[in-house]
Amino acid sequence: MNSQLKLLVSNSSEASAEVAEAGVLSLANDADPRAADLSGITRIELQFPKFTDGRAFSQAFLLRRRLGFQGDIRAKGDVLVDQLQQMARSGFSSAELRADQNLDTAQRQLDRFANFYQGDAVHTQPHFASAT
């Protein structure tokens, strides 16, 4: 079963007036998630300063698989439609798309594949080992 991301479109005026919310932790893409205190955290925002910088994929995988974080892991920044499948498989649960990205196109990209043969950060069992 494919993990579905909750999709949002970035609002540039909102991004400039960012206010820290209770229970939200924003990590820089060079931060080590293992060093963060996750108690009371319900959402972790991981940053994509450029679409070519994929360090947040590793952070998300580490948070889900090794640290067992169950809350929302949100991709923020230069997030493009063609990154969404990899984000879902790496452990992200929501993505704030760059303002010029289309939500309908993003949803079609996520719906393109219903299942994957390999396990991922959320569904660790390979397809052949899953009960159908």
Secondary structure, 3 states (H helix, E strand, C coil): CCCCCEEEECCHHHHHCCCCCCCEEEECCCCCHHHCCCCCCCEEEEEECCCCCCHHHHHHHHHHHHCCCCCEEEEEECCCHHHHHHHHHHCCCEEEECCCCCHHHHHHHHHCCCCCCCCCCCCCCCHHHCCC
